Every structure is written in structure tokens, then in C-alpha cells.
């Protein structure tokens, strides 16, 4: 993920941050489902906890800049 530059907005900072996180998560999920079989799930945020069930060899949790990304396949 590259640094995100918001060109113009009248949203409160928290709302724009959440909007960006949702957009990133949707893009990652859609891309994984196009390239690999199955149902993929993706969570992107700056602070969250999780406990998930997932298929073997399909889980990743990593951080890019200030964003943490959780991706896994289940279902």
C-alpha cells in the first residue's frame, strides 16, 4: 500500500479513515476471490482484535505503514 493522499473532503478525519479502510479491504477481498477459489475475508484498520477460524495455509496478518491487514479464507 502506498501512502494515501486525500485530495479534498469535508468528512471528519475518523470517517475518511474508515472509508479508506473499507475500500482497501473490499479491493483485497475481491482480488483474492478472483485469483483464488473460495470465500476470502479481509479486515483493514489501525486498531482491532480478532480470533478467526480459517482454512489451513490461507491466513495472513501484516502491517503496512499505519494499516494492519488481516486476510483469510473460510467457507
Secondary structure, 3 states (H helix, E strand, C coil): CCCCCCCCCCCCHHHHHHHHHHHHHHHHHHHHHHHCCCCEEEEEECCCCCCCCCCCCCEEEEEECCEEEEEEECC
